């Protein structure tokens, strides 16, 4: 085995090279043996990387750090030489199978195995990150599956010459991509993941590094799900059989070492155990970290399991940050079965004016002065969730819940030990405010999955209810994954996904959604419903009619349907919506309530429908068209507090419609938008950013993809001010509205701006 830098054709340093395992990045990996008979895995640095300026210094520092590390899922460092003609390192040998080969040969891993994989990798990375280092090469061909769990080396070697040093956030992206590969064999959408992992692995793949969970948060997230422990082997028999074959092959390797150059050459393998020859059809199909990242970026945007639904020009359009936007059109909804149509003729015509048509109001290009801050205060921990009244701001972090005076930013009450690890986004809207009470989906020491109510004036806990498991004893254990909380009248609603488990620890109903209703005064459970027809739920501020959407892409049409809270969740009228890809996302509702009507997108995705909440009878509809005549996609609509006006984001336009008949009031346009709404877009038009548009009594607040928050006069559509924050994530600010102020979290800093600030 003639390898540059070896003492002879079969040695490197003090080790005899037995079997070539394959490559990881640009580095060659071998099974080797010391003169004393100890088996090790040797990684030989690629020649180009070895000659890159500064590499040896980084390598030497990483080796010294790795010598001090130990962990159950780390392959310990045994030896290394940063000054050899070609640098190398040796780690402890463990019999196993690289993840890449296991999936290529035997298909995707099961849910139990995926959870063990995610937990093991996160625990290994937590050790590295706590020591102030990062791995940089976590990928399907560098992760080894063993009988005791996954293994990675305590040291990664970045394979791209000139690439920046990896960060812990890079490692978390790589972890997410690796688990996604293990779940699918190469699919790009996190929708293939089991429900118990979809939220957190989707978070690992967020485009902005600060939005990704830490390794410790991932471990804690899995622990707090409190799912049954896995019994028996975590891997299928076919994979363990390959592991046994690998161990047997190593046992015969010494006899081969003296006579030939190293036996089998796997070509596309990697990891830290013996690699068996891959099938002929799999040759040369190794998945590197770079290929995974490029593959993910080249397809539908991976954001919490749903592709970005921005359909412009009849196809996909670029989303912020270079991510591709997603699925195609939706079909016009059929009239509700059993409901009488009451369509208003004026806006229902296909020739009705649109924000970009010449016969409508002239669009107003947004321009305004920079906002003047009312106050700005730093904190010790980055907020994950905000909620506000006109007097108090509730700030939730991964360590505590605090209450600030809305006018000054000073503490208004003693902090509580309730926490929230994951920030508000399109999949999670964990807080609500109504009638002097804050509601929060949170954790507390020793108690996970709580729904808690806090008195907004004092900050005291009114009640707390555990949401994690079903209070009834059924045939199978049930876990509730909570996405969204809302309060209306005397009832608090929690909506999310139901994880139903059988004895084999696998999801029985991965797409089942639920609604649970609680007494707002006591927290006592009132009723609950579940079903695959409940996926995304809108809770109006008043009335007893809820709106639920469902979608089963590629199988059958989804639908928009009424859920009658007055009849304990009984289903009411329904409207079919073909191919409603954007309704398949759980979490923040993508529909709207205003003045006794539900509003939602349908048609080809370019039409807003308004229907009566009680009957589903159509009141009016409005179709939108781009300036170029291409098809557009309506974003998530929202209304003002009085319900008289509904606001519709369409790419870079924000249209104000009269709720009574859908007539167009004004159109505000972002500067720099193209003919089809490209370039700069309202985040609400992307349907991926949760609370990306909100209203006070006379002001519309909306964020755009250029990381600007706009305050827009609700009467005229003209900008009052703008607030720019380049440090915010592409998916949108973390912010909320209370009274006539907006409150913004920017890393560790909280900022307040008055609606009429100049």
Protein Blocks (a to p, Z undefined) as FASTA:
>chain_A
ZZehiablmbghjbdcfbdfbdehjaccdddddfkopacddddddfklmmpghklmmmmm
mmmmmmmgccfkbccdfbdcfkbmbacddddddddddfklmmmmnopadfklmmmmmmmm
mmmmmmmmmnopafklacfklcccdfkbccddfbdcdfbghiacddfklmmmmmmmmmmm
mmnoppabfklpcfklmmmmmmmmpmblklpccfklmmmmmmmnopacdehjfbdfklmm
mmmmmmmmmmmmmmmmmmmgnipaehlagcjddcddddfklgopaccfklmmmmmmmmcc
deehiacdddeehiacddehhiacdddddddddddehiacfbdfklmpmkbccfkbmklc
cdddddddddddfbdcddfbdcfbdcddfkbccdddfkbccdddfklopafbdcdfbdcf
bdcdfkbccbcceehiacdddddehiahiacdddfklopafbdcdfkbcfbdcfbdcddd
dfbdcdehjbccdddddddddfkopafblmbccdddddfklopafbdcddjkbmbdcddf
edjbdcdddddehkaccddddddfkngopacdddddehilklmpgcjdfbdceehiacdd
ehjopaccdddfklopafbdcddddfkopacddddddddfkopaccddehjaccdddfkl
opafbdcddehiafkopajacfklnopnojabccdfkbccdddfkopacdddfknopafb
dcddfkbcfkbpcdddehjbccddehjaccdddfkbZZ
